[in-house]
Structures are given as structure tokens and as C-alpha cells.
Amino acid sequence: MKHEPWLEKWSYEDDKVILEYEDGATLRVTRVDFIRAFGVIIGLTKAEAEKEYGIKN
């Protein structure tokens, strides 16, 4: 079974939060979403967080 990378730490950057994962990848989400859905976001895999909360360019 494939291991999905989990969140290791986060940091704030202006109105965004940078999520850092076990595999070294980062994902940016809005600070508003992070505060509102903190408990959900920290429990998601990288793929799930990106799909639901990731900032699209």
C-alpha cells in the first residue's frame, strides 16, 4: 500500500499558510481557510488538502 505524505509543520506568509509535508513538498492555503478548518486540514493527506483547500494559480 502506498504511503501518503502527512503534514509536518506550517508557517504563515501574509494572508496564506504554507503547509510542509513529510516528502518535502509544500502547499499554500488561505489563512482564512486554515483558521476555519484547522482540525480538518491537519488530518488530511497532501492530496486531499490540495484538492479541497489548495490555492490555484
C-alpha positions as CSV (number, residue, x, y, z in Angstrom):
1,M,0.0,0.0,0.0
2,K,1.3,3.4,-0.9
3,H,2.2,5.8,1.9
4,E,0.7,9.3,1.5
5,P,2.7,12.2,2.9
6,W,1.3,13.8,6.0
7,L,1.6,17.4,7.3
8,E,4.8,18.0,9.3
9,K,4.6,21.8,10.0
10,W,3.1,25.0,8.8
11,S,4.1,28.7,8.7
12,Y,2.4,31.9,7.9
13,E,3.1,34.1,4.9
14,D,0.9,37.3,4.7
15,D,-2.7,36.1,4.1
16,K,-1.5,32.5,3.3
17,V,-0.3,29.5,5.3
18,I,2.5,27.3,3.9
19,L,2.0,23.6,4.7
20,E,5.1,21.5,4.7
21,Y,4.8,17.7,4.2
22,E,6.9,14.7,5.0
23,D,8.1,14.4,1.4
24,G,9.4,18.0,1.4
25,A,6.5,19.3,-0.7
26,T,4.7,22.5,0.2
27,L,1.2,23.6,-0.3
28,R,-0.3,27.1,0.2
29,V,-3.8,27.6,1.6
30,T,-5.5,30.8,2.6
31,R,-5.1,31.9,6.2
32,V,-8.9,32.1,6.4
33,D,-9.4,28.5,5.3
34,F,-6.6,27.3,7.6
35,I,-8.1,29.0,10.7
36,R,-11.7,27.9,9.8
37,A,-10.8,24.3,9.0
38,F,-7.7,23.8,11.1
39,G,-8.8,20.4,12.6
40,V,-9.7,19.1,9.2
41,I,-6.6,20.3,7.3
42,I,-4.1,18.9,9.7
43,G,-5.7,15.5,9.4
44,L,-5.7,15.3,5.6
45,T,-3.1,13.8,3.3
46,K,-1.3,16.2,1.0
47,A,-3.5,15.1,-2.0
48,E,-6.7,15.7,0.0
49,A,-5.6,19.1,1.3
50,E,-4.6,20.2,-2.2
51,K,-7.9,19.2,-3.7
52,E,-10.0,20.8,-1.0
53,Y,-8.0,23.8,0.1
54,G,-5.0,24.4,-2.2
55,I,-4.6,27.8,-3.7
56,K,-4.9,27.5,-7.5
57,N,-2.7,29.7,-9.6
